[in-house]
Amino acid sequence: MQINVAQLLMEPVGARRIYKIDEPAAEIPADRIKGEIILTHTSRGILAMGEFSTTVKGTCARCLKDARADITFHMEDEYFPLNDIATGSHQDVEPGEFTLGYDHILDLSEAIRQYVIMFTPVKMLCRAECPGICPVCGHDLSTGSCGHNKKTVDSRWDKLIQLEKESKV
């Protein structure tokens, strides 16, 4: 997701370009990244603002099968040139800021990768009603019951359960 912004950097501050994005996701477990980005020339660089959507892939937190989740996110980041477009002189950039390459190519890949990671659900599910797996034998409960009691209690709680029963008597 690279865009040459050399011409935009030569235009006055406030000049804009709008680009449609529909590209495969690189280096992230997601389908195509789709959206629209508005690039605006600022006094210091290029402001990139856009709305994107994709489908991320992962593992269901309950049954460990493949899961997918649709996400949308808003991006707003400023990219700073490493060299001045007119003179070619080097410009200082703070560590951690997004930069334009010496060839004035704006690469959205890293920013979009970070946004996708940030908006990916922590607990992905293959479907909302997924029953998961049996904690005793690991049987996939979506295929039917395995016969184990779902109320199995960890034996380390036996003393407290006994205390609770004695206090009710």
N, C-alpha and C positions, 0 to 999 in steps of 0.2 A: 504494500500500500504506500507507494512512493509517488510524490507529486513534486514536479519542478516548480519552484516558486521564485526563480530569478527575475522573471518579468514583473511579478507582483511586488518584489522588493524595490524595483526601480520606479514604481508608481508612487503617488503621494500617500501619506498616512491616511488610513481610512478606506483605501481601495479594497475591494472584496472579490472573491471568486467562490463559486459554489460548485461542488463536485458530488456526483452520485458515486457511492461505493457499493460494489457487489463483487467481493473477492473471497477466495477460499481462506480460511483461517490458518495462519502459519504458526507452528510451535505451541498451539493450544488445542485442547480436546473440544473442538467446536466445529459446527458446520460453517457455511458461508457467513461472512460479516456483511450485513446490508445496512445502508443508511445514507445520510447526506451530511457533508461537512462544509462549513463556511470558513474560509480562510480570509482573515482581515489583516492588512498591513498595519502594524502598530509602530510607535516611535522606537521600540527596541527590537522588534522581530515580527513574527507571524502568530496571531491568535487563531487557534483552531477550535471551533465549536461545532458539535454535531450530535445527532441522535442515531443510535445504532441498535440493531437487534441481531440475535443469533440463537442457535440451539446448542447448548453445551451437553457434553456426554460425560457420564460418570458411572458410579456404582450405587445401586439402591442401598440405603442405610439399614434396611430391614431384612431383605432376602439375598443381597449380594449379586443380583442380576444386573444387567445393563440398564441404565436409567438415562433419561434425557429431560432437560428443562429449558424452556424458552426464556430468554432474558432480554431486556432492553436497558439501555443506559445512555446517559447524557455525558458527553465529553467536553471539557473546556480546559485547554492547556495552551501555554505560550511557548513557542519555539524560538530560540535565539541563534542568530548566525555566528559561525566561528570566524568569518572574515567579512569585511565590509564589501558590499556589492560594487560600489563605485571605485574604491581605491585598492581593494584586495588586502588591506592591512588586517592583521589578526585582532580579534576582539575577545576580551576576557569574558568567560561564562562561569557562573557559580557551579560547583559540583552538584550533581543530581538534577540539573535542569535539562529539559529536552533541547536538543540542538539541531540546527540545519547543517548538513554536511558542507564541506568546502566547495562542493559543486552545486550548492543551494537546493539540494533535494530534501524535502520534508518527508520523513519516514514515519508513518502513523503506527507501524507494527507494534512497537514496544508499548506505546500508550494504550492501544486497544487491548493488547495482551494483559496489561495491568488492570484495566477496567473489567475485562471478562472474568479474571480471577476474583476481583473484588465483588462482583455481582453474582457469581456462581453460588447457588444455595449450598450452605454448609451440609445440610442433611437432604440429599437427593433421594427421591422415591421413584420407583418404576411406575407406581400409580398410588393415589391417595389412600386407597383401602387395602394396601398390601399388608397381609398378616405377618410376614416375615418368616423366620425359621424357628424351629423348636429349640429352646435353650438347652434341652437335655440331650437330644440326639441329632440335631441339625437338619431335621426333615423340613422340606419346603412346605409350609402350611397352606400355600395357595393351591396345592394339589390335593389337599384333604388333611384330616387330622391324623396324628401319629399315635394317639392314645395316651400320651403323657399328660399329667395334670399341669395346667398352665399356672396354677397357684403354688408351684414348688418354691419352698422357702429355703434360703441358704442356712445350713446347719449352724453357722456361727451366731444366728439370732435365737437359737433354742432357749437359752437362759432368759432372755427378755420376754419371749413369748410365754414361757412358764410363769414369770413374774406377773405378767398382765392377766393371765388366767386366774392366778391365786388372788389377785387384788379384786377381781369381780365376784368371787365366791363369798 
